[in-house]
Amino acid sequence: MTLYCGVDFHSRRQTVCYCNSKDGEVKIKDLHHYEDDVRAFYEQFKNEQVIVGYETSGYARWFEQMLIELGIEVWVGDATEIARLGKRRQKNDRRDAEHILDLMLKDEFPKLYRQSEKSAEILRLLRQRHKLVKHAVMVKNSLRRILIETGLSFKEGLASKKGKQKLRDLKLPPLLATERDRWLELLVGIEKQIVELEQMLAAQANEDERVQRLLTHPGVGLLTALCIVHTLGDVTRFASVRKVAAYAGLEPMEHSSGERRRYGAISKAGSRLLRFLLGEAAHMAARSDDELKQFFRRLKPRCGTLKAIIATARKLLIRCFIMLRDEIDYAEFRRRGIETRSARVCT
């Protein structure tokens, strides 16, 4: 016997519509997250096989974690597709919960791929580092503003200890000196946190063969390899390379009609951090990989630098996907490509 629970989830409350496959009796329960014992409600079904389905939500992380701890299977659905399948004039929490339950019972629930707990933790660490780097850049810009206001020339970089010490030794007016000291103290603390996060990420990368395989590709660094591996997850779920590009938001949007073919900007769906890291890696790959260098130089005069980098990032992602799918390193990827081109010339 399986108990199906359709949940209309909100930040402060949820409506549960549930029934079991034995008698088909449908029950509805409203739970307030700050007043009711949500965990106790789901614990009463611990002796049964339970499946809980709800729309994807940014507030549901704690709820999903609680269900996993209780051994309950979780289905997270595409909110847009669920709304499209719900053909009704009236809309309220109970109707939404009933609709989700009905889709589950009919095996029409649009389930989304869910990352593993480990992948979610690594991606969280990557996002933390990315935010800290942005804060560090803001602090450095504030320090440079102080130097510009005082008209001082400072050629040393702010990344090294020597540069920071020289900046401390500069004679400034009392108010600006106090501001400089505060910014420098904040910068040192941020950089310390960044180093700690990078050490944690490096330890995770050393244990993962997939990450080590991607690191053999020119231009792909530790952060990019980790983000690709843990964002794509199980690469066998992608039917083609276009699906991978679309998942990362690097597929151009099409606006065609009749004989007219028109392609616009990329969709920008999926992980923004992945696209950013791929763009940074594309700059390096376009310098060190001969094929990508020719590809970039061919597109740059026609499309401009920005679009050429985006196209190079898309091609780099596809390469990494093939390496993960076929479980090969960069040298093997290059060898297969040369053999394929040679076979075409011979034929």
Protein Blocks (a to p, Z undefined) as FASTA:
>chain_A
ZZdddddddfkbccdddddfklopacdddddfklmcfklmmmmmmmpccdddddddfklm
mmmmmmmmnopacddddfklmmmmmgcfbdcfklmmmmmmmmmmnopaccdddddfklmm
mmmmmmmmmmmmmmmmmmmmmmmmmmmmnopacfbdfkbmklmmmmmmpccdfklmmmmm
mmmmmmmmmmmmmmmmmmmmmmmmmmpmklmmmmmpghiafklmmmmmmmnmpmklpmbf
klmmmmnopaccdddehjbccddddekgajfklmmmmmmmmmmmmmmpmklmmmmmmmmm
mnojklmmmmmmmmmmmmmmmmmmnopafklmmmmmmmmmmmmmmZZ
